Amino acid sequence: MGAADVVPGVSGGTIALVSGIYQRLLGSLSRADTHFVGLVLKARLVEAWRYIDAQFLLTLMAGILTSIVLLAGVIGWLLANQALLVWSFFFGLIAASAVYLWRSVGEHTVITSVLMLLGIVIAVVIAMAKPAELEMTNVYLIFCGALAICAMILPGISGSFILLLLGAYSYVLGAVQTLDISVLALFGVGCVVGLLLFSRLLNWLISHHHDRIMALLTGFLAGSLTLVWPWKIVTQWYTSSHGEAKPLVQHNVLPSTWELQYTEPANVAFCVLLMLCGACLLLAIELWAGGRQKSK
């Protein structure tokens, strides 16, 4: 989940869903309520620990944070130097995830089909939005954290890409790489607030309207494929607050058009191979998660 969350366009929520821990995660987060606070205030810490499934949460968060810290620099370098290969791998992963999620819809009806199409439209509109360039104030950083974490637990909606749209992706990634505690603390406050509020709503929706929510999330995943299509042409750039030139507007093109634009090989065969590797990884995670559930 941590590795996926570092990449703009890829959601850690997708990995949680396919690995079979998604609803346990939402349930655990949604139990951070007044009853939990009451147990803590009464010093009934063992009960509070079990009520919120804290061992599961801490183990998961430790893995996510470790992955982000260890892989932020590596993935940042790969995106800068081997973007085609990175996007190809995650394209295959997300495409297979969309198929998996559609299969999880219990009954395919007109309503679920319409919701899936709606999800595709929403994801495509988000993907076509232009990144903002705003001053990184303390309040804005907290807001970015709250919004990004909501996206991170939604399969198909990338928290990293939301940060990219808000103009905060490079700033926050740089803070992770340099361990800027002040920036990370403010961002973390926003994450905690957003997570506690949004997880309760999402948990209720999935519990009461499972098939419809899964159909909508399938659309999010399918629509996000436009974001991770490997071959893109940058048509407009902007200068960040650090004086760096960054892509503002990009258009998906065919590999042949990409080769003409950049006079470099499109590596189609290798990219397709990596797409298949991403799909196979998803299948392996699904089989592993299914085997664990049967063994319980």
Order of alpha helices (4+ residues) and beta strands (2+ residues): alpha-alpha-alpha-alpha-alpha-alpha-alpha-alpha-alpha-alpha-alpha-alpha-alpha-beta-beta-alpha-alpha
